[in-house]
Amino acid sequence: MEITIIRKQDNIIHFLAEGIDVAFANALRRTMLTRLPAMAIDEVLVLENTSVMYDEMLAHRMGLLPLVTDLDSYNLPEDCDCEGKGCSLCQCTLTLEKQAGDEVEVVYSRDLTSQDPKVVPASGDIPLVKLAPHQHLIIEAYARLGKGVENAKFQPVSTVSYKYVPIVEVNKEECNKCGDCVAVCPKNILLVEGDTIATQNTLDCSLCEACVEVCEPGAITIDSKKDSFLFKVESTGALTPEKIVEKAAEILKERIRLALDYANSL
């Protein structure tokens, strides 16, 4: 498999994977979604809550907070020496204490204080609850590593998708250069260039075939490469997109090795 980075932003990466089939592409996507560990709040101890929000609703909102994850410093509960009972190697404690003054005050994710400065909310601007004047909130929360197969809150990705690499070709002999295909293309793949219809940014093509439908038969053909896929990975902020792809590939490789070892032992 060959990987080429097409575009990279803070929490989004677009890359081209070549030399694989659709089964492997989907396995990689599902590994990112369900097998890659990430940190999330799993237990919440509400010591005081005089707000209008029920304890259970507040705990649920806190559980959905994406937390920056340090995979090298924490173990999965099932792999920890404490057998998942909770220790500094598999659990991180976060506390929150907020007292509203004479005016309404919004409690944000940035108000959480973590015992580990490396495990903090990925965004500090997520609202948790609104406190009326003089209402009080004291919470102790415990975060741990988990996998998306267990609960969606442990997924380090908000979006992971792939598509075939498009091949857009214009037959100059069949094309009458009316320009209808240029107007109908939602991705601006086609353009009038002199007295011909040309293509641009073909990787952005969504394979909708709207241009094919408005043109003369055979004027435009759209196909795809069967061994190349364009991936889009958007992180929740728990892990960097590069780390997500790298770790997912390692996990998938190890699972394939175990499957082959099992098959050979039969």
ABEGO torsion letter per residue (X at the ends): XBBBBABBBAABBBBBBBGBBAAAAAAAAAAAAAABBBBBBABBBBABBABABBAAAAAAAAAABBBBBBAAABBBAAABAAGGAEBAAABBBBBBBBBBBABBBBBBAAABBBABAABBBABAABBABBBBBGBBBBBBBBBBBBBAAABAAABABABBBBBBBBBBBBBAAABAGAGAAAAABAAGABBBBEABBBBBGAAABAGAGAAAAABBBGABBBBBBAABBBBBBBBAGABBAAAAAAAAAAAAAAAAAAAAAAAAAX
